């Protein structure tokens, strides 16, 4: 799952010129990995899942539009991590955090669609 998230992070941020141009090229891979790690950890967090069968994915789906708790928790930890590990400015970390709801929505759509059918 991590590799899928990492690929989606790279694609999503690459398609956002404001974010892509703000990420230093020499740190891009490490920053993409850090973002994917935070999303992956957030999606797998048992405390965030609250024991419900839908877990964090249901919470994220219901809170994306409002910037609810699940998305805020992931973005808050991520912003702090990006600033401390990579020395990114608040403008850059803010742009990355602002892109998270769209990225999470893409992941939700991909997860609910299931694996692609095999081709012969």
ABEGO torsion letter per residue (X at the ends): XAAAAAAAAAAAAAABAAAAAABBAAAAAAAAAAAAAAAAAAAABAAAAGGBAAEAAAAAAAAAAAGBAAAAAAAAAAAAAAAAAAGBBAAAAAAAAAAAAAAAAAAAAAAAAEBBBBBX
